[in-house]
């Protein structure tokens, strides 16, 4: 087993573990603010779980669809992308704190506030941007043409971002001016 594969899997497990620990520390919504567990939410949770399991199995054992015969240079570059993405997502999640809501729960809780400092002073969606970079880095580090499949989570993220921003524009009066001074994913660019 390659050390880099263990590093990739450790990062995935740490990332998921951190989210679960921080979720436990989040305020529990009152019954009127809880999102009911409907079929759509169950499907999204199942897809997320299956994707994580697949990525762990892929990182540990699978060598399919190689991009290059000699991937060592690609792996170094890919690991940098992976760690930038990992760091961006973790910092974004930590700085969001109690204001974080699960992807499939898209709503605003009472006492929730707009986070505009730290990394959020530059980009509005560092967790999504970080997770996408993490996936790109992972697939490149694994030397896999499955990198092309990143368009699927990218489409989901774009759809989710547009829905979240519409909601936040309605709920937070200062969100429109915040949008004017920040970018969605890449500081100063996009």
C-alpha positions as a Python dict, from the first residue, in 0.01 Angstrom:
ca = {
    (1, 'X'): (0, 0, 0),
    (2, 'X'): (139, 339, -102),
    (3, 'X'): (182, 602, 168),
    (4, 'X'): (12, 861, -51),
    (5, 'X'): (-301, 639, -66),
    (6, 'X'): (-311, 625, 313),
    (7, 'X'): (-272, 1003, 329),
    (8, 'X'): (-562, 1049, 86),
    (9, 'X'): (-788, 811, 279),
    (10, 'X'): (-688, 967, 612),
    (11, 'X'): (-784, 1308, 476),
    (12, 'X'): (-1124, 1181, 359),
    (13, 'X'): (-1193, 1015, 695),
    (14, 'X'): (-1074, 1318, 894),
    (15, 'X'): (-1287, 1549, 678),
    (16, 'X'): (-1602, 1339, 734),
    (17, 'X'): (-1524, 1287, 1102),
    (18, 'X'): (-1477, 1660, 1161),
    (19, 'X'): (-1812, 1734, 994),
    (20, 'X'): (-1987, 1477, 1214),
    (21, 'X'): (-1824, 1605, 1536),
    (22, 'X'): (-1907, 1966, 1450),
    (23, 'X'): (-2261, 1866, 1358),
    (24, 'X'): (-2304, 1725, 1709),
    (25, 'X'): (-2189, 2059, 1853),
    (26, 'X'): (-2433, 2261, 1641),
    (27, 'X'): (-2746, 2398, 1800),
    (28, 'X'): (-3038, 2157, 1774),
    (29, 'X'): (-3318, 2315, 1574),
    (30, 'X'): (-3653, 2353, 1743),
    (31, 'X'): (-3926, 2119, 1610),
    (32, 'X'): (-4076, 2390, 1390),
    (33, 'X'): (-3734, 2449, 1229),
    (34, 'X'): (-3638, 2086, 1174),
    (35, 'X'): (-3641, 1968, 817),
    (36, 'X'): (-3847, 1647, 792),
    (37, 'X'): (-3663, 1337, 676),
    (38, 'X'): (-3838, 1285, 343),
    (39, 'X'): (-3750, 1057, 53),
    (40, 'X'): (-3541, 1323, -123),
    (41, 'X'): (-3326, 1389, 185),
    (42, 'X'): (-3281, 1014, 240),
    (43, 'X'): (-3167, 971, -122),
    (44, 'X'): (-2919, 1261, -93),
    (45, 'X'): (-2776, 1121, 233),
    (46, 'X'): (-2746, 774, 74),
    (47, 'X'): (-2571, 914, -235),
    (48, 'X'): (-2326, 1109, -17),
    (49, 'X'): (-2251, 796, 190),
    (50, 'X'): (-2204, 578, -118),
    (51, 'X'): (-1978, 838, -279),
    (52, 'X'): (-1759, 853, 32),
    (53, 'X'): (-1737, 473, 50),
    (54, 'X'): (-1648, 456, -320),
    (55, 'X'): (-1377, 723, -282),
    (56, 'X'): (-1224, 539, 14),
    (57, 'X'): (-1227, 204, -171),
    (58, 'X'): (-1090, 371, -483),
    (59, 'X'): (-813, 545, -290),
    (60, 'X'): (-713, 226, -112),
    (61, 'X'): (-742, -39, -381),
    (62, 'X'): (-839, 68, -731),
    (63, 'X'): (-605, 149, -1017),
    (64, 'X'): (-846, 195, -1304),
    (65, 'X'): (-844, 422, -1605),
    (66, 'X'): (-488, 560, -1562),
    (67, 'X'): (-412, 901, -1708),
    (68, 'X'): (-37, 852, -1727),
    (69, 'X'): (208, 562, -1739),
    (70, 'X'): (439, 752, -1502),
    (71, 'X'): (221, 954, -1263),
    (72, 'X'): (480, 1068, -1006),
    (73, 'X'): (492, 1432, -1129),
    (74, 'X'): (115, 1442, -1157),
    (75, 'X'): (79, 1302, -805),
    (76, 'X'): (292, 1576, -649),
    (77, 'X'): (82, 1845, -818),
    (78, 'X'): (-238, 1657, -732),
    (79, 'X'): (-148, 1626, -366),
    (80, 'X'): (-100, 2004, -350),
    (81, 'X'): (-448, 2054, -500),
    (82, 'X'): (-589, 1795, -258),
    (83, 'X'): (-440, 1967, 48),
    (84, 'X'): (-542, 2316, -66),
    (85, 'X'): (-896, 2188, -112),
    (86, 'X'): (-893, 2000, 216),
    (87, 'X'): (-760, 2305, 403),
    (88, 'X'): (-1005, 2543, 239),
    (89, 'X'): (-1304, 2320, 325),
    (90, 'X'): (-1192, 2263, 684),
    (91, 'X'): (-1114, 2631, 748),
    (92, 'X'): (-1446, 2730, 591),
    (93, 'X'): (-1636, 2481, 804),
    (94, 'X'): (-1461, 2585, 1125),
    (95, 'X'): (-1518, 2955, 1055),
    (96, 'X'): (-1883, 2898, 968),
    (97, 'X'): (-1936, 2735, 1307),
    (98, 'X'): (-2298, 2731, 1425),
    (99, 'X'): (-2413, 2885, 1098),
    (100, 'X'): (-2347, 2565, 900),
    (101, 'X'): (-2639, 2364, 765),
    (102, 'X'): (-2619, 2025, 588),
    (103, 'X'): (-2636, 2035, 206),
    (104, 'X'): (-2973, 1864, 197),
    (105, 'X'): (-3122, 2082, 476),
    (106, 'X'): (-3103, 2412, 285),
    (107, 'X'): (-3272, 2647, 531),
    (108, 'X'): (-3187, 2921, 781),
    (109, 'X'): (-3211, 2846, 1152),
    (110, 'X'): (-3320, 3096, 1417),
    (111, 'X'): (-3020, 3282, 1561),
    (112, 'X'): (-2821, 3202, 1248),
    (113, 'X'): (-2608, 3491, 1125),
    (114, 'X'): (-2417, 3581, 813),
    (115, 'X'): (-2047, 3488, 831),
    (116, 'X'): (-1840, 3750, 644),
    (117, 'X'): (-1501, 3736, 813),
    (118, 'X'): (-1198, 3510, 777),
    (119, 'X'): (-1200, 3320, 449),
    (120, 'X'): (-1560, 3437, 401),
    (121, 'X'): (-1429, 3792, 353),
    (122, 'X'): (-1292, 3672, 16),
    (123, 'X'): (-1520, 3391, -102),
    (124, 'X'): (-1877, 3302, -18),
    (125, 'X'): (-1852, 2923, -58),
    (126, 'X'): (-1512, 2799, 62),
    (127, 'X'): (-1648, 2460, 170),
    (128, 'X'): (-1788, 2383, -175),
    (129, 'X'): (-1476, 2518, -347),
    (130, 'X'): (-1253, 2319, -112),
    (131, 'X'): (-1448, 1998, -156),
    (132, 'X'): (-1432, 2029, -534),
    (133, 'X'): (-1055, 2089, -523),
    (134, 'X'): (-1021, 1794, -285),
    (135, 'X'): (-1204, 1569, -535),
    (136, 'X'): (-999, 1696, -828),
    (137, 'X'): (-675, 1646, -635),
    (138, 'X'): (-784, 1299, -523),
    (139, 'X'): (-862, 1180, -876),
    (140, 'X'): (-542, 1327, -1017),
    (141, 'X'): (-337, 1176, -732),
    (142, 'X'): (-493, 841, -812),
    (143, 'X'): (-397, 899, -1177),
    (144, 'X'): (-758, 834, -1277),
    (145, 'X'): (-966, 953, -1569),
    (146, 'X'): (-1253, 955, -1320),
    (147, 'X'): (-1144, 1318, -1281),
    (148, 'X'): (-1400, 1381, -1557),
    (149, 'X'): (-1677, 1266, -1321),
    (150, 'X'): (-1614, 1577, -1108),
    (151, 'X'): (-1859, 1755, -1340),
    (152, 'X'): (-2139, 1576, -1150),
    (153, 'X'): (-2061, 1724, -806),
    (154, 'X'): (-1977, 2054, -978),
    (155, 'X'): (-2329, 2067, -1125),
    (156, 'X'): (-2478, 1983, -784),
    (157, 'X'): (-2268, 2252, -616),
    (158, 'X'): (-2366, 2519, -869),
    (159, 'X'): (-2735, 2431, -829),
    (160, 'X'): (-2703, 2435, -450),
    (161, 'X'): (-2511, 2764, -444),
    (162, 'X'): (-2775, 2938, -653),
    (163, 'X'): (-3053, 2806, -427),
    (164, 'X'): (-2864, 2903, -110),
    (165, 'X'): (-2786, 3251, -236),
    (166, 'X'): (-3151, 3308, -328),
    (167, 'X'): (-3251, 3206, 24),
    (168, 'X'): (-2980, 3417, 190),
    (169, 'X'): (-3077, 3723, -17),
    (170, 'X'): (-3430, 3693, 125),
    (171, 'X'): (-3324, 3634, 486),
    (172, 'X'): (-3020, 3859, 537),
    (173, 'X'): (-3053, 4226, 437),
    (174, 'X'): (-2674, 4266, 406),
    (175, 'X'): (-2624, 3964, 179),
    (176, 'X'): (-2655, 4157, -147),
    (177, 'X'): (-2374, 4399, -54),
    (178, 'X'): (-2168, 4103, 74),
    (179, 'X'): (-2209, 3939, -269),
    (180, 'X'): (-2087, 4255, -442),
    (181, 'X'): (-1758, 4259, -248),
    (182, 'X'): (-1681, 3884, -258),
    (183, 'X'): (-1652, 3607, -515),
    (184, 'X'): (-1826, 3271, -501),
    (185, 'X'): (-1534, 3028, -525),
    (186, 'X'): (-1202, 3187, -620),
    (187, 'X'): (-1086, 3507, -442),
    (188, 'X'): (-1083, 3809, -676),
    (189, 'X'): (-1173, 3590, -979),
    (190, 'X'): (-1499, 3395, -976),
}
